[in-house]
Amino acid sequence: MDTAKLIDFITQITADFGLRILYAVLIIFVGRWVVKLLLKIIKSALEKTSIEETVRIFVANLLNTLLMVIIFIAAINQLGIETTSIIAMLGAAGLAIGLSLQGSLANFAAGILVVIFKPYKVGDYIEAGSAAGTVLDIQIFSTVLKTPDNKIVIIPNGTIMKDSIVNYSGQATRRVDIIASCGYEDDIDKVKEILRDILNQEDRILAEPEPKIAVSELADNSINFIVRPWVNSSDRSNVKYSILEQIKKRFDEEGISIPYPQRDVHIYNHDIKK
């Protein structure tokens, strides 16, 4: 083969492989655009159904992953690489991959359990693992929380499902638990009347179930009262803070003492004989 033919051969191969690379890149970019468009259509269709937002987000994430895998395989096939052999190799290595990805597979399975059993949904305030916050997103392998101080926490679904889950938004109403204390010299009937008046002036407290006010403990230094009104779950924190503030103000106005730990220190002067 002379030099001219060799150059033509190399040029032809380079041009052919260059086109393959170009087609593969186009498949990836166009495929991503099509996937985004398709997911937008699917999300819009799901929003018109009665399917919960949690399920809609999970399905969208799962479809996005599957479709991108298909696009990647199509791009590899365009390069002339035999995808059937790759799939066969992946199948043969499936056991090894499964063992090495036990954590990821467990998180994936836990994500499916979250969607099926619905222990929480997007928008709920939960305590799971070592974190607590509002659920922003339920992904295939993890759940994304936003803490009250605006931090983002990503927790593996497997970790969540292995531990207890506290869903603070699971019920429409919640009870506010407050302990108010007075001294032994104070009139407990008057204290109960003040506490009841404070609750009556708070519009966010529900009439049913009826708020409970009762002496709960005769402690060493104080008489403790339980104050337990019911409110809508979204109002619980604000109502609690408001009641605590009103208790302090009203107790001061009415001359009710609020005990706190005190110590009497006695100093004795002893003559030291030399």
Secondary structure, 3 states (H helix, E strand, C coil): CCHHHHHHHHHHHHHHHHHHHHHHHHHHHHHHHHHHHHHHHHHHHHHCCCCCHHHHHHHHHHHHHHHHHHHHHHHHHHCCCCHHHHHHHHHHCHHHHHHHCHHHHHHHHHHHHHHHHCCCCCCCEEEECCEEEEEEEECCCEEEEECCCCCEEEEEHHHHHHCCEEECCCCCEEECCEEEEECCCCCHHHHHHHHHHHHHCCCCECCCCCCEEEEEEECCCCEEEEEECEEEHHHHHHHHHHHHHHHHHHHHHHCCCCCCCCCCCCCCCCCCCC
